[in-house]
């Protein structure tokens, strides 16, 4: 009995000592307690941000990375400013390399890189057709690719019908009361280019006595890209004989996506390069954004005028750009000042654009924002932030991971409130869009 009584006495003393130690631990001051709204709040537990499965009921270090454990606090019934709030210790901020920046107003810059093909400028392209039924007697233009000057003879054309029509209109013009019995004179000098399509001067000396021979002249200087006639060929009125293109200016046509359209306006300058001329940069100016959208690719065609001067020594000059070439373009654009944050500061958890706002003392709160245009380095912010607020630009992915691990628990992260509907006015632009 004495031994059993002694055992009971020792067990009672051990239990009493353990109870005293537990009460002392609970009542000890906690240096890691967070003060919110002027009131101390004890953490529920401690957790490692990088290894969230490591939890402890007291401060300490993670056994894996040796980083200080982060205190986790309970959410109040009225979350208020604590919705989406993640608290980090100074050591965790250093380890996670958390960096912040101010939301500022600055010009938004975007460089678009596009690709397309070089095509003929329709305003510098002409088709020479047969003005009447007849026969091609001679074709001085040897082949496609030959450069011709305005007024140069393209072919000798034998056509009695053409001669009769020409003389009929000449006779009509000499009448004192110019009747419209024969219709308007197509050879009037009101349209000198059309007047020169059929010139009554003969090409060769032998048929000079025959009035039915006429020369078809080039209406503009350029390169022959189509030659559809040969010596002795009979043609009908309207047959397509030659196509001439002035290649001093070409069209660069390329596709842009819908989200790129706000950056493009007629008058912008851009650089064009081709593989056939390495190191050469050709200047171009956006002339038109075509009105139709390709529903299959969701793209819009844009057209820019590219200067294509003659290059090389005298007598052997040629143009470096050729019709049908594949080309690449670089189009820089700039907007007026807008509220912006770094692209790295914006996250898309669940498909919604969010940023983490620095609330001081190691507290970071998630906030939903409304995005505008995307620049090379910055996002335009239309709603959700004010100028001067600091947002996390580095380390926000790890902060968001911590918030996601907390989601759904009593200490979890609540999704930010959706943005109210706001009227967005048209954004002004500077000289360049």
Buried (B, 14 or more C-beta within 10 A) or exposed (E): EEEEEEEEEEEEEEEEEEEEEEEEEEEEEBEBBBEBEEEEBEBBBBBBBBBBEBEBEEBEBBEEEEBBBBBBBEBEEEEEEBBBBBBBBEBBBEBBEBBBBEBEEEBBBBEBEBEBBBBBBEEBBBEBBBBBBBBBBBBEBEEEEBBBEBEBBBBBBBBEEBBEBBEEBEEBEEEEEEEEEEEEBBBEEEEEEBBBBBBBEBBEEEBEEEBBBBBBBBBBBBBBBEBBBEEEBEBEEEBEBBBBBBBBBBBBBBBBEEEBBBBBBEEBEBEBBBEEBEEEEBEBBBBEBEEEEEEEEEBBBBBBBBEBEEEEEEEEEEBBBBBEBEBBBEBBBBBBEBBBBBEBBBBEBEEBBBBBBBBEEBBBBBBBBBBBBBBEEBBBBBBBBEEEBBBBBBBBEBBBBBBBBBEEEEBBBBBBEEBEEEEEEEBEBEEBB
